[in-house]
């Protein structure tokens, strides 16, 4: 399966792929992190795009948010340098155009689809890397009334004057895309458009699992999509999870922190919960 489709599954739907020990993982999107060397903190699993009608900050999440002094997301999108970094890493090299990485039929397919949602079609993406096109396609499949937990949490943090941190950079995420040739990424976008109903069906079922905080259900459902590519899983999930642990330790040594990352990063042998436990921390589900 193409890297862009896998990233759609992992990042937008926010799922973990390996089902090992899934039955041992209790169903909760919110976890308390405790340890002698850190301030009590919380780990919350998000879904990066969700229909507005399904979005909510539950009382237990609000309580954990209020108890924390710092909010840490995958990327600190509130940082003044974030937009500059986006502009630096989202566009093709000087002289390159996205047209050169696809044939005329592929261009027409993308242009026709995008014009259903934006009259400009492909025009705004002439200098963009393929992952920006993927973002537009993903948003269209979720629907116009989509909500973002990350943006909502940033707004809440600013209103309550809490500090915001990031566990990684935008550049490090883009590097995952840049590891695959752009023409192959375009092939993946066309593949998505060839079966949009299947993609939408997958997404909506995951939203149902997410709303039910059914982590085990997510595991079982996603295994058929990603479980056969351990190298991609390592790059998209495992490596990033391991890189975050030292950041979590450092941030929580100073203050109680509310961590919000894609729900797919929580469970599994290389999930954030297991990795924190291996470091000696007590990590327990929060139910109310």
C-alpha positions as CSV (number, residue, x, y, z in Angstrom):
1,X,0.0,0.0,0.0
2,X,1.3,3.5,-0.9
3,X,2.9,5.6,1.8
4,X,0.3,8.4,1.4
5,X,-2.6,6.0,1.9
6,X,-0.8,4.5,4.9
7,X,-0.3,8.0,6.3
8,X,-4.0,8.7,5.7
9,X,-4.8,5.7,7.9
10,X,-2.2,6.3,10.6
11,X,-2.2,10.0,10.9
12,X,-5.7,11.2,10.0
13,X,-7.6,8.2,11.4
14,X,-4.9,7.9,14.1
15,X,-4.6,4.2,14.5
16,X,-2.0,1.7,15.7
17,X,-1.4,-1.4,13.5
18,X,-0.1,-4.4,15.5
19,X,-2.7,-6.4,17.4
20,X,-0.3,-8.0,19.8
21,X,-1.5,-7.7,23.4
22,X,-4.5,-5.8,22.3
23,X,-6.7,-7.6,24.7
24,X,-4.5,-6.4,27.6
25,X,-5.1,-2.7,26.7
26,X,-8.0,-1.2,28.5
27,X,-10.3,1.0,26.5
28,X,-9.6,4.6,27.3
29,X,-8.3,7.6,25.3
30,X,-7.0,9.3,28.5
31,X,-4.1,7.9,30.6
32,X,-2.5,9.2,33.8
33,X,1.3,9.2,34.0
34,X,2.9,9.0,37.4
35,X,6.5,8.6,38.7
36,X,8.8,9.7,41.5
37,X,10.9,11.9,39.1
38,X,8.1,13.6,37.3
39,X,5.0,15.7,37.9
40,X,1.7,13.8,37.4
41,X,0.8,14.2,33.8
42,X,-1.8,13.0,31.3
43,X,-1.7,11.3,27.8
44,X,-4.7,11.9,25.5
45,X,-5.3,10.1,22.2
46,X,-6.7,12.4,19.5
47,X,-8.1,11.8,16.0
48,X,-6.7,14.6,13.9
49,X,-9.8,15.2,11.8
50,X,-13.4,14.4,13.0
51,X,-16.8,15.5,11.9
52,X,-17.9,18.5,14.0
53,X,-21.0,16.7,15.2
54,X,-18.8,14.0,16.7
55,X,-16.2,16.3,18.3
56,X,-16.3,16.8,22.1
57,X,-14.1,17.5,25.0
58,X,-15.3,15.1,27.7
59,X,-15.4,16.1,31.4
60,X,-12.5,13.8,32.2
61,X,-10.4,15.3,29.4
62,X,-11.3,18.8,30.6
63,X,-10.4,17.9,34.1
64,X,-6.9,16.6,33.1
65,X,-6.4,19.6,30.9
66,X,-7.2,22.0,33.8
67,X,-4.8,20.1,36.1
68,X,-1.9,20.6,33.7
69,X,0.4,23.6,33.3
70,X,1.8,22.7,29.9
71,X,0.1,21.3,26.7
72,X,2.4,19.2,24.5
73,X,1.2,18.2,21.0
74,X,3.0,16.3,18.3
75,X,3.9,19.6,16.7
76,X,3.7,23.0,18.4
77,X,1.6,24.7,15.8
78,X,1.3,27.8,17.9
79,X,5.0,28.5,17.7
80,X,5.7,31.7,15.7
81,X,8.2,29.8,13.6
82,X,5.7,27.1,12.6
83,X,4.4,28.9,9.5
84,X,7.9,29.6,8.3
85,X,8.8,25.9,8.7
86,X,5.6,24.9,6.8
87,X,6.5,27.3,3.9
88,X,10.1,26.0,3.8
89,X,9.3,22.3,3.7
90,X,5.9,22.1,1.9
91,X,6.9,23.2,-1.5
92,X,8.9,21.8,-4.4
93,X,12.4,23.0,-5.4
94,X,12.8,26.1,-7.5
95,X,11.8,25.3,-11.1
96,X,9.8,22.2,-10.2
97,X,6.0,21.8,-10.7
98,X,3.8,19.0,-9.5
99,X,2.6,18.5,-13.1
100,X,6.0,17.0,-14.0
101,X,5.4,14.1,-11.6
102,X,2.1,12.9,-13.2
103,X,0.6,12.3,-16.6
104,X,-2.2,14.4,-18.2
105,X,-4.9,11.8,-17.1
106,X,-3.8,11.9,-13.5
107,X,-3.7,15.7,-13.5
108,X,-7.3,15.8,-14.9
109,X,-8.5,13.3,-12.4
110,X,-7.1,15.3,-9.5
111,X,-8.3,18.6,-10.9
112,X,-11.8,17.3,-11.5
113,X,-12.1,15.9,-8.0
114,X,-10.8,19.0,-6.3
115,X,-13.1,21.3,-8.3
116,X,-16.1,19.6,-6.6
117,X,-14.9,21.3,-3.3
118,X,-13.0,24.3,-4.6
119,X,-13.4,26.0,-7.9
120,X,-9.7,26.5,-8.2
121,X,-9.0,22.8,-8.5
122,X,-5.3,22.0,-8.9
123,X,-4.3,25.7,-9.5
124,X,-3.2,26.3,-5.9
125,X,-1.0,23.2,-5.8
126,X,1.3,23.8,-8.8
127,X,4.4,24.2,-6.5
128,X,3.2,22.0,-3.7
129,X,4.6,18.7,-2.6
130,X,2.1,15.8,-3.0
131,X,1.3,15.5,0.7
132,X,-0.4,18.9,0.5
133,X,-2.7,17.4,-2.1
134,X,-3.3,14.5,0.2
135,X,-4.3,16.9,3.0
136,X,-6.9,18.5,0.7
137,X,-8.3,15.1,-0.4
138,X,-8.5,13.9,3.2
139,X,-10.4,17.0,4.3
140,X,-12.9,16.6,1.5
141,X,-13.5,13.0,2.5
142,X,-14.1,13.9,6.1
143,X,-16.5,16.7,5.1
144,X,-16.7,20.4,5.3
145,X,-17.7,20.5,8.9
146,X,-14.5,18.9,10.2
147,X,-13.1,19.6,13.7
148,X,-9.5,19.3,14.9
149,X,-8.6,18.3,18.5
150,X,-5.2,19.9,18.1
151,X,-6.4,23.3,17.0
152,X,-9.1,23.2,19.7
153,X,-6.5,22.4,22.4
154,X,-4.3,25.2,21.2
155,X,-7.2,27.6,21.5
156,X,-8.0,26.3,25.0
157,X,-4.3,26.6,26.0
158,X,-4.1,30.2,24.8
159,X,-7.3,31.1,26.6
160,X,-6.0,29.6,29.9
161,X,-2.5,31.0,29.3
162,X,-0.9,27.6,29.3
163,X,2.5,27.0,27.7
164,X,2.5,24.9,24.5
165,X,5.3,22.5,23.5
166,X,5.9,20.1,20.6
167,X,7.3,16.5,20.7
168,X,8.7,16.8,17.1
169,X,9.0,19.2,14.2
170,X,7.0,19.7,11.0
171,X,10.2,19.0,9.1
172,X,10.6,15.6,10.7
173,X,7.1,14.6,9.6
174,X,7.6,15.9,6.0
175,X,10.8,13.8,5.8
176,X,8.6,10.7,6.0
177,X,6.9,11.7,2.8
178,X,10.1,12.9,1.1
179,X,11.5,9.4,1.5
180,X,9.3,8.2,-1.4
181,X,9.5,9.5,-5.0
182,X,6.8,12.1,-5.8
183,X,5.5,10.2,-8.8
184,X,4.8,7.2,-6.6
185,X,3.0,9.5,-4.1
186,X,0.8,10.8,-6.9
187,X,0.0,7.2,-7.9
188,X,-1.2,6.7,-4.3
189,X,-3.5,9.8,-4.5
190,X,-5.0,8.4,-7.7
191,X,-5.5,5.1,-5.9
192,X,-7.4,6.9,-3.2
193,X,-9.7,8.5,-5.7
194,X,-10.3,5.2,-7.5
195,X,-12.0,3.9,-4.3
196,X,-13.1,6.9,-2.3
197,X,-16.1,5.1,-0.9
198,X,-13.8,2.4,0.7
199,X,-11.7,5.2,2.2
200,X,-14.7,7.0,3.6
201,X,-16.1,3.7,5.0
202,X,-12.8,3.0,6.7
203,X,-12.7,6.5,8.2
204,X,-16.3,6.5,9.5
205,X,-15.8,3.1,11.1
206,X,-12.7,4.4,12.9
207,X,-14.6,7.4,14.1
208,X,-17.1,5.0,15.7
209,X,-14.3,3.1,17.4
210,X,-12.8,6.4,18.5
211,X,-16.1,7.7,20.0
212,X,-16.4,4.4,21.9
213,X,-12.8,4.6,23.0
214,X,-12.5,1.1,21.7
215,X,-8.8,0.7,21.3
216,X,-9.0,-3.1,20.8
217,X,-11.5,-2.7,18.0
218,X,-9.2,-0.2,16.3
219,X,-6.4,-2.7,16.5
220,X,-8.3,-5.6,15.0
221,X,-9.9,-3.5,12.2
222,X,-6.6,-1.9,11.1
223,X,-4.4,-5.0,11.1
224,X,-5.4,-6.0,7.6
225,X,-4.4,-2.6,6.2
226,X,-1.0,-2.0,7.8
227,X,0.1,-5.2,9.6
228,X,2.0,-6.5,6.6
229,X,4.5,-3.6,6.4
230,X,6.6,-3.5,9.6
231,X,9.2,-1.1,8.0
232,X,6.5,1.5,7.3
233,X,5.0,1.0,10.8
234,X,8.5,1.5,12.3
235,X,8.9,4.8,10.5
236,X,5.4,6.2,10.9
237,X,4.9,5.0,14.5
238,X,7.5,3.1,16.4
239,X,10.5,5.4,15.8
240,X,8.5,8.5,16.6
241,X,7.1,7.0,19.7
242,X,10.6,6.1,21.0
243,X,11.8,9.6,20.2
244,X,9.0,11.2,22.2
245,X,9.8,9.4,25.5
246,X,12.8,11.5,26.4
247,X,10.8,14.6,25.6
248,X,8.0,13.5,27.8
249,X,10.4,12.8,30.7
250,X,12.0,16.2,30.3
251,X,8.8,18.2,30.1
252,X,7.1,16.3,33.0
253,X,10.1,16.7,35.3
254,X,9.3,20.5,35.4
255,X,5.5,20.7,35.2
256,X,2.4,18.6,35.0
257,X,1.8,18.2,31.3
258,X,-1.2,17.3,29.1
259,X,0.1,15.3,26.1
260,X,-2.2,15.0,23.1
261,X,-1.0,12.8,20.2
262,X,-2.8,10.6,17.6
263,X,-4.6,7.7,19.3
264,X,-2.6,5.3,17.2
265,X,0.5,6.1,19.1
266,X,-0.8,5.0,22.5
267,X,-1.0,1.2,22.4
268,X,1.1,-1.8,21.2
269,X,4.5,-3.0,22.3
270,X,6.2,0.1,20.9
271,X,3.3,2.4,21.8
272,X,3.8,5.3,24.1
273,X,2.0,3.6,27.0
274,X,4.2,0.5,26.9
275,X,7.4,2.6,26.4
276,X,6.6,4.7,29.4
277,X,6.0,1.7,31.6
278,X,9.3,0.2,30.5
279,X,10.9,3.4,31.8
280,X,9.4,2.7,35.2
281,X,6.4,5.0,35.1
282,X,2.9,4.1,36.3
283,X,0.5,4.6,33.4
284,X,-3.2,4.0,34.2
285,X,-6.4,4.6,32.2
286,X,-8.7,7.4,33.3
287,X,-12.4,6.6,33.1
288,X,-14.0,9.6,34.7
